[in-house]
Amino acid sequence: MKQRILYVRLPCNPIFPIGVVYLSDHVHKLFPEIKQRILDLGTVPPLDFKETLDKSINEFKPTLLVFSWRDIQIYAPVGGRAGNPLQNAFEFYYAKNPLIRLRGAVGGLKVTMAYYGEIWRNIGLIRRGFKQAKQYYSETRLVVGGGAVSVFYEQLKSDLPKGTIVSVGEGETLLQKLLRGEDFLDERCYVVGENDIRKKLIHEPPTPIEKTACNYKYIQSIWPEFDYYFQEHDFYIGIQTKRGCPHNCCYCVYTVVEGKQVRINPADEIIREMRQLYDRGIRNFWFTDAQFIPARKFIKNTEELLQKILDSGMTDIHWAAYIRADNLTPNLCNLMAKTGMNYFEIGITSGSQELVRKMRMGYKLRSVLQNCRDLKMAGFNDIVSVNYSFNVIDETFDTIRQTIAYHRELENIFGADKLKPAIFFIGLQPHTHLEEYALDKNILKPGYNPMSLMPWTAKKLLWNPEPLGSFFGEVCLQAWRENSNNFGQEVIKILEKRLGKADLEEALTAPIEKKKK
């Protein structure tokens, strides 16, 4: 029997499903005779999930089901599952007014119910789809992967059907071997109920592949809802220019999911892919790399790509990406402005060089400031988002004052109306240095469940430990109360009013202490 692959992207926010698109494109290039179809449940109303899944399986009769699961954790300072999770948590844990605490408890209960409801719903959809497909072909195989699975692959093993192939990280070479009938267990995966999970599986390096331009004419032919993301011009369509991240930031899981080896996609292939989307009316692009410029040695590759975008004649596009601002050069800044970068995110986490070093982030805040000045001089005049995660390892009132001084200097560069501070409290994730730190300090106990949203677990995973936890709780509650529409700027304002700000040079200087023998 000829193979028939159905890719099902489980429900999530309407974000272009770049993972299943690239996966199906890769399979088609190697096995053009295999029939494929994409079902994106992110484009389907919730009441129609089951019916739509059943209909797709009944019509297509797949021999291989591939489910992509994008989201699980919810720690973020924005609205989402039944409300604002961060605000609910802070009201419950830190509010002094019992009515506010009650409101936080009710809101938190709604978030918790929605969170567990989505997990059970997705597992139910996987089980339902697998059972339905086996009615047509008893030997149907099931593969489950995606961002959520890559992080929580150990916890999900007891919930997935026996025989499920759980894929961690990239899935191209795993599918290659599976379709060829070869042994695939040397890839980053395991089979539920058939083999044990290797220790530190996620830390194994992925198998590199040669990436070529996605064939969107083919993708359109196998994806009935293809036009969903092309009807409105405000969607950003994903383009991947590289994979891998070489850094060791203490809280980030990207570096293990994608591996530390940076693999660059050829600039000409990226342009070919962009041109296909451009000719379909797309003008907004999101470069989906873990880091668009992961290190200084990749600056030349980035300059080459941006210059080729200019030369291609696609002069009316806009684009955005995650960018380490310490890796910019004046020439790169000019190319960014000319090619239409209209959103810039400075993920510095802290404005204190001392804390940046302790979090293993590997950059100099002084360089970030100078590069931001160069970007402004190059003509960039759009919104800048700067991420701060307060109360990280060894935060003090002094380091908070340093962060405030740093933020005010960024305002001097870009303008206070253009600079939008985003206040995060790091969601502790498994497989990170921060998890190791929490286990070493007995903040977490071995064998804890990182998927748990019970109040006693969530307070530890939503990283805001004492002695400053209650202080930040109070500040954030005041900010929501006084200016919820501009939460980030209000937090900075309150902190400066309470603590003052340091001299900028103090924020940029962090002498390395000599260890005693």
Salt bridges, closest charged atoms under 4 A:
ASP25 OD2 - LYS29 NZ 2.70
ASP40 OD1 - ARG9 NE 2.98
ASP54 OD2 - ARG128 NH2 2.76
GLU59 OE1 - ARG37 NH1 3.57
ASP71 OD1 - ARG70 NH1 2.97
GLU91 OE2 - ARG103 NH2 2.65
GLU118 OE1 - ARG81 NE 3.06
GLU170 OE1 - ARG243 NH1 3.36
GLU170 OE2 - ARG263 NH1 2.93
GLU172 OE2 - ARG243 NH2 2.79
ASP186 OD2 - LYS177 NZ 2.95
GLU187 OE2 - LYS177 NZ 2.87
GLU204 OE2 - ARG198 NE 2.86
ASP268 OD1 - LYS308 NZ 2.73
GLU269 OE1 - ARG272 NH1 2.76
GLU273 OE1 - LYS211 NZ 3.58
ASP279 OD1 - ARG275 NH1 3.50
ASP289 OD2 - LYS242 NZ 2.98
GLU303 OE1 - LYS300 NZ 3.81
GLU304 OE2 - LYS308 NZ 3.35
ASP316 OD2 - ARG283 NE 3.01
ASP326 OD1 - ARG324 NE 3.45
GLU354 OE2 - LYS358 NZ 3.23
ASP394 OD2 - LYS358 NZ 3.06
ASP398 OD1 - ARG401 NH2 2.82
GLU409 OE2 - ARG373 NH2 3.15
GLU411 OE2 - HIS407 NE2 3.39
GLU411 OE1 - ARG408 NH1 2.99
GLU436 OE1 - HIS433 ND1 3.89
GLU474 OE2 - ARG498 NH2 3.25
GLU496 OE1 - ARG408 NH2 2.69
GLU505 OE2 - ARG366 NH2 2.79
